[in-house]
């Protein structure tokens, strides 16, 4: 593969995240992808600390504010998410376990507004899987490639973390 292949090496569960339903790319309902299936995070236990972990995981700054962005569809994947603030990903926060839900409905779908959003978006293009490909950056609405001069594993790790791959 020419570009980046994001893999988890830190022992965390294979949980990737995205924000859906916001008017900015740095806000929305928190959805997690576990083994290829997107699901919802319940807001039981959801607070500024958990929102901040999600924002950092996605590369949108240090802080986040819990917010509701309407009801999602599909399974509720995480319930009773409790973060201390030191976690690098939502997978490292305490929760009941993927797919274990006690008392949550889609009226309780967790969302976040991240503060200090970057004016840069990244994506991976042309890979054989969703977690690999050529790195492209969107700056002020225009997509372009990233030059590989001096590119190394450290740079690839930054991209993977910003895209939510841990």
C-alpha positions in Angstrom: 0.0 0.0 0.0 1.3 3.4 -0.9 0.2 5.7 2.0 -0.9 4.7 5.5 -2.4 1.6 7.0 -3.8 2.3 10.4 -3.7 -0.6 12.9 -4.2 -0.8 16.7 -1.1 -1.7 18.5 -2.0 -0.5 22.0 -4.2 -3.5 23.0 -7.4 -1.4 23.0 -10.5 -3.0 21.5 -10.9 -2.4 17.8 -13.3 0.5 18.1 -13.2 3.4 15.7 -15.4 6.5 16.0 -17.2 9.1 13.9 -19.5 12.1 14.5 -22.8 12.2 12.6 -25.6 14.7 12.3 -23.7 17.9 13.3 -23.5 21.0 11.1 -19.7 21.0 11.5 -17.3 18.1 11.1 -16.2 18.6 14.7 -19.6 17.9 16.2 -22.3 15.3 16.1 -23.7 12.1 17.5 -20.9 9.7 18.6 -21.0 6.5 16.6 -18.5 3.6 17.0 -17.5 1.0 14.5 -16.8 -2.4 16.1 -15.9 -5.2 13.7 -17.4 -3.4 10.7 -20.7 -2.4 12.3 -21.6 1.2 13.2 -23.4 1.7 16.5 -24.4 4.3 18.9 -23.0 5.5 22.3 -25.6 5.9 25.0 -25.4 9.1 27.1 -25.6 7.3 30.5 -22.6 8.5 32.3 -21.7 10.8 29.4 -20.0 14.0 30.5 -17.4 16.6 29.5 -14.6 14.2 30.2 -15.9 11.5 27.8 -16.6 14.2 25.2 -13.0 15.4 25.6 -11.6 11.9 25.0 -13.7 11.6 21.8 -12.5 15.1 20.6 -8.9 14.2 21.2 -9.2 10.8 19.6 -10.5 12.5 16.4 -7.9 15.3 16.5 -10.4 18.1 17.2 -8.7 19.6 20.2 -8.6 18.9 23.9 -12.2 19.7 25.0 -15.7 18.7 24.2 -19.2 19.4 25.4 -21.9 16.8 25.6 -24.7 17.6 23.2 -27.7 15.8 21.6 -27.9 15.6 17.8 -31.1 13.5 17.5 -31.7 9.8 17.4 -29.5 7.4 15.4 -30.4 4.1 14.0 -28.9 0.7 14.5 -27.5 -1.0 17.5 -26.5 0.8 20.7 -22.9 -0.3 21.1 -21.6 1.3 24.3 -23.5 2.1 27.5 -22.4 3.6 30.8 -19.2 5.1 29.3 -17.1 6.5 32.1 -13.8 8.2 31.2 -11.2 9.6 33.6 -9.7 12.0 31.0 -6.4 10.2 30.6 -7.6 7.8 27.9 -6.4 8.1 24.3 -9.5 6.5 22.9 -13.1 5.9 24.0 -12.2 2.1 23.9 -10.0 2.7 26.9 -12.8 4.3 29.0 -14.8 2.2 31.3 -18.0 0.8 29.8 -20.3 -2.3 30.2 -18.7 -4.0 27.1 -19.5 -3.6 23.4 -23.1 -4.4 22.8 -24.0 -4.7 26.4 -26.9 -2.3 27.1 -28.8 -2.0 30.4 -31.3 0.8 30.1 -30.7 2.9 27.0 -32.8 3.9 24.0 -32.1 6.0 21.0 -33.5 9.1 22.8 -30.3 8.9 24.9 -27.8 8.9 22.0 -24.6 10.7 23.1 -23.2 13.6 21.0 -20.4 16.1 21.3 -19.3 19.5 20.2 -15.6 19.8 20.1 -13.9 23.1 20.8 -11.0 24.4 18.9 -11.8 22.5 15.7 -8.9 22.3 13.2 -9.6 23.7 9.8 -8.1 20.6 8.3 -9.8 17.3 7.5 -8.0 14.1 6.6 -9.1 11.0 4.6 -7.5 7.8 3.3 -8.1 7.1 -0.4 -7.4 4.2 -2.7 -6.7 1.5 -0.1 -8.1 -2.0 -0.1 -9.7 -1.4 3.3 -11.3 1.6 5.2 -8.2 1.9 7.4 -5.5 2.3 4.7 -4.8 4.4 1.7 -3.2 7.6 0.4 -3.4 10.5 2.8 -5.4 13.4 1.5 -6.0 16.7 3.4 -9.0 19.1 3.0 -8.0 22.6 3.7 -10.6 25.3 3.2 -12.7 23.0 1.0 -10.0 21.6 -1.3 -8.7 18.1 -1.2 -5.0 17.5 -2.0 -2.4 14.8 -1.4 0.4 14.9 1.2 4.0 14.8 0.0 5.9 11.8 1.4 9.3 13.5 1.7 10.4 12.7 5.2 7.3 10.7 5.9 7.7 8.0 8.6 5.8 5.8 11.1 5.5 8.8 13.5 3.6 10.8 10.9 1.4 7.8 10.0 0.6 7.4 13.7 -0.6 11.0 13.9 -2.8 10.5 10.9 -4.2 7.3 12.3 -5.0 8.9 15.6 -6.6 11.9 14.0 -8.8 9.6 12.0 -9.8 7.7 15.1 -7.9 4.5 14.6 -5.9 4.8 17.9 
